[in-house]
Amino acid sequence: MNTDQIEKESLKQGKRLAKFTLRLVLKLLMPFLPLIVIILLIFFMLSILIAGVYSAFPNTDEDKNKPPILAGVFEDKEKDKELQDNYYKLCDKYNVIDTWAVNEDPIGPENGSIYEASANSPFYPGGKVEHVGGLRDSNGQDKKLRLQWGQIHAATLYYTYANDLPQITKELQEETAKGLHPYFYYKKSKVITTTTDEEGNTETEITVQYLLVEAQTIQGHYQYHYQWKTHHYGKTTVTLEELRDINQILPNRWQKLEDWMKEEYNLNDNPEDLVIARTAVWESGQGFDARTEWLNWLIDNSLSGEYISQAMIPPELIPMFKEAEEKFGIPWWFLAAIAYKESSFNPQAENITTKCYGLMQVSPTNWPVYSTQLGFDPDHDKDNPRAQIFVGAYMLVELGFKNVDWKGDWKEQTLPILTFYGGFVKVPSNKPYSSTQEWCRAEYASIIWGFAEKFNLRGVVWPTPGYMTITSPFGWRIHPISKVEKFHQGIDIGAPASASVVSVSNGRVTFAGWQNPNDTKAGWGQYITVRDENHLYLYAHLSAIYVKTGDEVDIGETIGAVGSTGSSTAAHLHFEVWDLALGGSSGKPINPLLVLRN
């Protein structure tokens, strides 16, 4: 064997060793990846997974003059920026390429909750009536499932590595985005806002909201179901469809991603290999996205359970908690506190050790038993937050919550039950506690009690006390100044100049001042933004500001005064709510009435 042959054989062996090493590392790391994500907020996941992927790439003399494959992940290199910019463009293109309305005319309360699919009769791949061309769901559920640049990049990285390619091409980026892109199906539904003036005259305004009814994505194939509700805000009533539950209709929620990977990567039929590959791609993609989407906010602001109030609870969950209260007798705010402690309101949270799953962290042995007893499907309802809340509440009742006096000393009465529910069986030798209940009180129950008290401390707080007339709802409208149809990202509340504006949440002021100090008629004029654990709240067109950036505010605290600064035709408060979980530096706007609902 000559020298060239020896070098080539050594190179092949090196590549095989690198592949074997990567596979072994991923096998070892896979059970711990969710914990790494939760505890270390992506930091170590990024360094382990991404560095691990890069270390496995071939590096021969022939490769030295070839461009790196986003080699400068933590640096702003020109090649990296070019690739990343293309990923963003592909996301913009392929996230909306298959967004479809399933009905032409918007429905009202008289129609009931129609245009909703079932597991046996999905819209995908049919049901196309009208191309929507955007992520339009009023609850933001589509944005949670959208394809992100890091997911495309992780998938192309794996493909490039598996096929020993020297670089990621734009063609490969395009094909990957196309293969992974989501399908979203919406129904058009009316939002009916009726306002009564002092003389008893009523004025009704109808706007249209798009509601996601089905999503076929690499995160799962979901169907959404709604119910009509009417809410009263002073002399204003709002009737609209609200999310009732979510069903995952595949036995394996990762089927779309795994099917694509199996075909593209030429993987064998070994399920273990497929899971390892999918986990590597998915977790690495999450790491890339987290770094660009919200990591800076975590570093700069470090919100970690500090700003707790009812307003921060994901609005789609509150009706489910309240429905569970009616059915099982446990206060909704206590159920919400358990869910926040157990899962941070993540319906897909999983304990890597116990395999407990969902909002209420139900064990894999209890879930099929109790979900079936309550009329849910153990497979299709696994990711259904309503089912998770109901099962958790039912188990707590059976454990003894039915005997708790919620007007008495409910903390001490719930302690032994929480001790069992939280898994406090035997005090570890390294813990300074004399009993399991003492251990539970210190590290579990007291935290839940604190959350519960804050969730129950104040109900819904309206941002302009005494003035509840909604002069312009959330959604598409003709702008009063430009006369152009534009999406209204908040609600306008009619109130006289100098009327008080209060914070609807506990939180930190992230901005307080003029949008453009050189032009007092521009944009929002004087405005304030406040952030809590899950939302950003914006108060605009103010005549006065009583807080400054960095201040901590309490729910109900006066922070400013109604005005007409900026682009405004009369005194009013423009109020927005942005859901931080929906991506971007400040999340995405949702209907403020979801948070302000009574």
Buried (B, 14 or more C-beta within 10 A) or exposed (E): EEEEEEEEEEBEEEBEEBBEEBBEBBBEBBEBBBBBBBEEBBBBBBBBBBEBBBEBBBEBEEBEEEEBBBBEBEEEBEBBEEBBEBBEBBBEBBBBBBBBBBBEEBBBBEBEBEBBBEBEEBBBEEBEBEEBEBBBBBBBBBBBBBBBBBBBBBBBBBBBBBEEBBBBEEEBBBBBBEBBBBBBBBBBBBBBBBBBEEEEEEEEBBBBBBBBBBBBBBBBBBBBBBEBBEBEBBBBBBBBBBBBBBBBBBEEBBBBBBBBBBEBBEBEEEEEBBBBBBBBBBBBBBBBBBBBBBBEBBEEEEBEEEBBBBBBBBBBBBBBBBBBBEBBBBBBBBBBBBBBBBBEBBBBBBBBEEEBBBBBBBBEEBBBBBBEEBEBBBBBBBBBBBBBBBBBBBBBBEBBBEEBEEEEEBBEBBBBBBBBBBBBEEBEEEBEBEEBBBBBBEEBBBBBBBBBBBBBBBEBBBBBBEBBBBBBBBBBBEEEEEEEEEEBBBBBBBBEEEBBBBBBBBBBBBBBEBBEEEEEEBBBBBBBBBBBBBBBBBBBBBBBBBBEEEBEBBBBBEBBBBBBBBBBEEBBBBBBBBBBBBBEEBBBBBBBBBBBBE
